[in-house]
Structure formats: structure tokens, C-alpha cells
Amino acid sequence: AMFQGAGSGFLESHSSGAEVSLMEFPLEVAQILFGYLYHGRVDERPLEGADATSNSLDLMCLADQLGVPRLFEFAQLWVANQQDLEDCSEMLKLASRHRADLLERATLSLMAANLDSP
């Protein structure tokens, strides 16, 4: 019911029947999503610390799957700012899979800036 209704931007409202299981994502990531949907703010605490990279990648994937564009953009930028040169190959694959243009551009810029690195 939450994702249905005429004019809703959520994928779940379309007759194609996209299905997203929140159970596949950590509780912290679901809380970020609902905090954003209800309050328009992102709680950045779960995106810092030991699970930061995993949570930020999950948030990006979830925002993409649910069609929440501003949260998707936020998550792309967060992931891009956390990545290291060693992550670039995986980040480009992920960016391609999710049509994450911001992440792709940031990753390519990081690679270009480090062309002379071993």
C-alpha cells in the first residue's frame, strides 16, 4: 500500500511488479531509507565506522531498486568518496549495473588522477 498509487515514483507502483525485499538489507540501511522518506534527512551514522562501505553500497542499491533518485545520488557520492584505487574495478561494475553515473564519473576521475600509481 505504501508504494502504490497513481503517479507514485516508486517502482512498486507500476504494473510490472518490481519486488524488493527489505529483509535482504541490514536494518541500519532500511532505517536510513525510511528516515529519508519520512523526514527528508539522511542519518549518516550507519555510513561511518566498521560497516560504512557495506552500508553505503547497500543504500545505493536499495535507493536504485526503489526508485528514490535523490537518495540514490546521495549514496553514489558517499560511496565515491569512500573508495580507494583498489576498489575502482568493482565500483565501475556496480556503477554500470545500477546506471550510477555519478559513481562512474568519480571512479574514472580517481583512476585518471592516479595513472602513474603502481
Secondary structure, 3 states (H helix, E strand, C coil): CCCCCCCCCCHHHCCCCCCCCHHHCCHHHHHHHHHHHHHCCCCCHHHCCCCHHHHHHHHHHHHHHHCCHHHHHHHHHHHHHHCCHHHHHHHHHHHHHHCCHHHHHHHHHHHHHCCCCC
